[in-house]
Amino acid sequence: MTMLPIFEDFVRACNENPRLRQMNRDWNRTIVIRTSDNGRCYWLQSENGLIQHGEGDRDNADMRIEGSDKVIREVFSGAISPTEPYNAGDLLVKGSQDDLVRLDIITLLIWGE
Amino acid sequence: MTQRQALPLRTAVSTSAGLASAAINFLACVEIAEYAGGPSAWIALLVAGCLIVFSASNFAELSGLYPSAAAIRVWTRRGLNDSLSLRISLVYALTVTFAIAADAFVVAQAFHQAVPWCPGWIWIIVLLFVISWANLRGIRIAGRVQDVNALMLLVTLGIVGIVILWKGPLPPIYHFFHVGPGIFQSIALGIFIYVGFEWVTPLAEEFSDVRAIPRGMYIALGLIAIAFGLFTVALTTIFPTVGQLRSTLIPQLLAGQKALGPLGFWWMLFVTATTAMTTFNGGLFTASRFIYALAREKALPKTFAHLNDRWVPSYAIIGLACVSLVLALVIFQIGQYTVLINASAGVEGIIYALSALLIVRLRKKEPHRARPFRALGVPWITLIVGLLFLVLGLGALMTSVSIIPWPLIFVGTLVMLVSVYVYLAVPKIKAKAHIKSVRVAPEETIE
């Protein structure tokens, strides 16, 4: 089952949050999220404080995130913080640590602890 | 499927060598030479280096298996269990404060020698304050500066060592092969020279070529062995007797002076300062993000997940800086800097032993998971070297200038406190966070 509705909610929450738009105004990044169990890819693109999303792979991604369908779903719906599965090795990331912390802060600002 | 902003091999080498090359290594070289009994200190460094190569291959496999900034937290959690993993990770993270405190001590001694009217403890406070302030403002020493600094230190040590040995006079040749009764302690402390080489593994996610980490570590280990080996042997020619060696707290400045005159003295002072600053900066940055991550997974109080207006985990940085400052001032006051060297060498020896255990356990638990790099000699050689590291680690903890093994008491107390914390406090924090998660306003933890 596609996860697009989850990303849609996530992106809306980001774009409707003025503090996040302010924080991300100079954070222009492309993030590709891949589910390890069914190989589906989704992308998020942050540009000038606004985030867009879509399905499929993207070239030149700044960050690649991989985890099971369940973990990705939980992280991007706010059920768990990304740090929890990340520290357990259930969420693998390819990219810079600064971007990883930024993503964690985004979820913190949207959903709190 | 390309990835932008990937780090090059050069950065893997300089990060591995740079994090291993703390200013306290200068004093560790003195201690190694002292226990080895003179110019044969190179044997201790070589043996320690050969053992470390096995450990490096363990870290390379673990890093390829789970490339993560949370490194040891992930590996121990997968290979052991959550509770043990948390204890190990916390103790490991706190050893960063040992390194910062020890380096602050070295810099204070060096600066006091250069500017005698200013007491050393003022330098400690000023330097830690400056670096903490820079970290709180989100200012980082750029990767390229760290590359240059690591290279500068190793080249400087190599040149100074060669010039001193060239100038002579050299001791009789058999002194280079005659090991003293303290060779075991010398090898155990020799590990300290390489300590930190594996701290490049948390950057694994930032390299597009998975081979960069193992290659970087191996090249760095070779460079460290050559540079510090030359420096240590050169020291034994400047101070032919053990008593003379023990009495100096500024061996690097004296070596610089001996090799290149006043220029060498001031150059070594500059190198000491930049090396310590890099250790402070790198240590505070890495450890504070680790503390932040632990607070986010509710293993530490949420205070440590607090971010300032520059999105920096400010309380984690302030907490680490305060612990480092107190440790540094206590060590400065009592002068027992060897406690920190021996404690760090002990903790790292045990961590290296643990890496061997993790390799074997994860090969059994997750045999089909992709391993871009495979450790050397699994399982028997890995386990034997791991056991050797355990013995050397315990040996380092037992090494003390007095009959009381202060490093063992220091680390033992730390482990006990961390265990009590994990056993009693963590479940309460997790339970509290769970109840609060439905009520807390999203922006409460942010300034």
Interface residues (C-beta under 8 A of the other chain):
Chain A: R19 M23 D57 D59 N60 A61 D62 R64 S81 T83 E84 Y86 N87 A88 G89 L92 V93 K94 G95 S96 Q97 L100 V101 R102 D104 I105 L108 L109 I110 W111 G112 E113
Chain B: M1 T2 Q3 R4 Q5 Y66 P67 S68 A69 A70 R73 V74 W75 R77 R78 P202 L203 E205 E206 S208 R289 Y292 A293 L294 R296 E297 K298 K302 A305 L307 W311 A433 K436 S437 V440 A441 P442 E443 E444 T445 I446
